[in-house]
């Protein structure tokens, strides 16, 4: 859940950052770092979801062998 809040906070900061009056060089550096952070967090979500779905797959053998009478 911590990653969700971090991603949300980065989005809010990125949204308001152009209106805060920082020099253009700072904006460029911050947006680069924030973009990298968003990409890294999103990639970790993807990797986590792939790991969870692959561990819960039921093979064809498991489906047929579990229904013995």
C-alpha positions, 0 to 999 in steps of 0.5 A: 500500500505504501507504493500506492501512496508514493505514486499518488504523491508523485502525481500530485507533486508533478501536477503542481510543480510547474506552478511553484516558480522553480527555475527551469533547470530544477524543473527538468531535473525533478521531472526526470527523477519523478518520471524515473520513480513513477516508471520504477514503481509501475514496473514493480507493480507489474512484476508483482502481479505477474509473480502472483498470477503465475503462482496461482495457476492451476495446471490441467493435471491438477484440475483432473486429478482433484475430482476423484469419486 
